């Protein structure tokens, strides 16, 4: 979304402004996975306009190449006093901190386990090499962690997963959430991603899981087709994310569709107030709003889940049209 339109980042900044102001001058804004730097660029400019700049803007980015691209972009677009607030982290902060954590399309990029149901028990799908040197899927006995994780998720389903059912699961998610949020004393943690609540994720008809690959704008489900050349991802089980957050002592604050969040955060007002733009530019903004909010675009497919710890008030943009009951 930040790559599609700066309106997304501006809405997030506006929604988080009262939280940062409430937390005071020592508040930190931590973005996980900064991408091209588009989100940070717009967010910091909007926070400056809102008089809500954090003490530090930390980007947790493991890629050296992306770090350099982010550094170049932000150094070029931000005024020096704002750019000086930006720092790059190799790992989650080890000291206590107050502020906001923001992760856009991060959970879907975490490595998942693929499993297959056999005689009521999960088998794990591994990758092997056949006699001709090609990668192939093979079934192996699931370890204790995977077996326990599948058993736990089935307790939330209306019926056991049927024979031959394939899907994905991320049993390490609670430990990951605890690692990135464990030192947060007071603030808000925001996760934006595509996915489903658990009972929709593991529907009987979704019997080959949600794994999807992208190669040259072509989507398919064969993770072994072009090894090393394609993007491999899977959808997010938002029930698992909610449980992981609460396991890390982060109270769930809200779960809503991207469209609901953006409308509550004032995206339509931003377009209406852009009176200085030409008709062509206003039309372009209107098209961006459609891409971000329409159900057939990103509006319903992407969800926003927020967790709050030790803050007086969670902004309504994060709690409006709450869909937590679906979890």
Secondary structure as UniProt FT lines:
FT   TURN            2..4
FT   HELIX           6..23
FT   TURN            25..26
FT   STRAND          28..32
FT   TURN            35..36
FT   HELIX           38..49
FT   TURN            50..51
FT   STRAND          56..60
FT   HELIX           64..77
FT   HELIX           80..83
FT   TURN            84..85
FT   STRAND          86..89
FT   STRAND          97..104
FT   HELIX           107..109
FT   STRAND          113..118
FT   TURN            119..120
FT   STRAND          121..129
FT   TURN            131..132
FT   STRAND          135..141
FT   HELIX           144..154
FT   TURN            155..156
FT   TURN            163..164
FT   STRAND          166..169
FT   TURN            171..172
FT   HELIX           173..181
FT   TURN            182..183
FT   STRAND          184..196
FT   HELIX           198..201
FT   TURN            204..205
FT   STRAND          212..215
FT   TURN            216..217
FT   STRAND          218..220
FT   TURN            223..229
FT   STRAND          231..233
FT   STRAND          236..237
FT   HELIX           238..247
FT   TURN            248..249
FT   STRAND          251..257
FT   HELIX           258..264
FT   TURN            265..266
FT   HELIX           267..272
FT   TURN            275..276
FT   HELIX           279..293
FT   TURN            295..301
FT   STRAND          302..309
FT   HELIX           316..319
FT   TURN            320..321
FT   HELIX           324..326
//
